[in-house]
Amino acid sequence: MINNNQIRPILAELGLNELEINCYLELLKKSPQRASELTKKFEVPKATILVALYQLADHFGIIKIGRAH
């Protein structure tokens, strides 16, 4: 089983920054999550989280970004 410390360098080689990696790994643990949940977890502005999520969607094409109902 691969752990987070092993996958981080691989994700960085793919061009992800630290916040994108953190968001990706957190979403692997629990998904779906709201941007506001990630904002609290990582203590960064919601706009910054949204940028990271959009970047992940561009990199992997698997992250669904939608509006909460």
Buried (B, 14 or more C-beta within 10 A) or exposed (E): EEEEEEBBEEBEEEEBEEBBBBBBEBBEEEEEBEBEEBBEEBEBEEEBBBBBBEBBEEBEEEBEEEEEE
